[in-house]
Amino acid sequence: MLDIGQPNENNVVTVTASGKLTKEEYERAIPECEALFEQHDRLRFFIKLEDFSGFELGALWEDIKFYRKHANDLGRTAIVGEKTWEEWATRFSSLFYSPEVQFFYKDRESEAWDWVNG
């Protein structure tokens, strides 16, 4: 499941991802994100992974296409999770994305929030 919030005063959008993300979930979420980019020049993301088990291949492809399209529109992204593989996946993906991406474990969620809003 993907739940996308509205940007705060610093243009930070909170996204909650849980379970295994499907292509269909991305296809529903992308128009919502596109609308946010029409209203704001640049957005930052605060992504909370809750009981997250990964992406289906189709969802991963949609994620890559979205980030490539908006590479110049993205500010920093904080990803908050619980599992070591989530941290490694974040580090790996940061090699391909131009905005600054940082992983925080759940016990450092408030630090992640401060960082992405800074």
N, C-alpha and C positions, 0 to 999 in steps of 0.2 A: 504494500500500500504506500502511496505517496500522498502526503498532505502538505500543501503549499500555502504559507501564510502571506500576509500583506507586508510590504516593506515598512520598516520603522523610520524614524527621522534621519538615520544614517544610511538609508537605502539597503538595510540588511533584511533579507528574506529568510524566514525560518522554514526549513523543509524537514519533515519527519518521514523517514523511510523505514518500513518494517516488512518482515517476511521476505519472500523472494520476489523481486520486481519483474514485472512482465512487460512485454512490448505494448500491450493494450493499456496498461497503466500509464506508460510514457506518452502514448498517443492521446490520452485524456489530459495529461498534465502539461504537455508542451504548449497548447494554445493559451492556457492560463499564464504560463511564463512569458510567452510572446507578448501578451497584453501588458504585462508588467514592464517589459523592455520598451514598449511603445510609450509608456508614461514616464520612464526614467532613463537617463542617458547611461548610467552605470549602476550595476547592482552587485552587492556582496551577498554571500550565502552562508547561513549557519545551518548545517545539515546534521540532524540527530538520527543516528542509526539505533533503532530499538528492535530487539529480536530479529535483527537483519541476517538474512541467509544468502544474500548475493543477488545476481542478475541472471535472468534468462539471456541467451545470446542476442535475441532480438532487442531486448531492453538495453543491453550494453551498446549495441550499434546505435540506437536512438540517442543514448546519452552522449556518445562520441560525436555524432552529427550535430547535436544541440550545442555542445561546447565549442566545436570548431566554428560554427556559425556566429557565435557570440563571444569569441575569444577577446575581441577588443572592447566588449561591453561589460566584462566581468572584473570586479574588484576581488579582494581576497576572499577565500572560502575557508571556513572552519568546519571540520568534520569531527563529530563527537561519537565515539563508539566504545565497545567493551572488549573487542577481540583483537588479538595480535594480528590476525590475517587482515583485518580492516585497516590497521595501521600500515602494514606492508603494501596493501593495495593502494592506499592513499599516497604513499611515497612513490610507488611505481607510476601512478597516474599523473603525479605532479611533474614527471619528466616530459609529458606531452602537452600539458596545459600551460598557457602563458601566465594566468593570474597566480598569485601566491596561494598555495593550498597547504594547510597544516592540520594534522590529526591530533586530537586530544582524547585521553581516556575520560570516561564518564565522571570520575571523581574530580576532574579539572574543568567541568562544564562552564563554571563561572569565569574561569580564566580564558576559555575559548570565546565566550561571549564578549569579554572585554577586548580581546585581540581583534576579533572581526569588526568590532565597532570602532576601533582605534584609528 
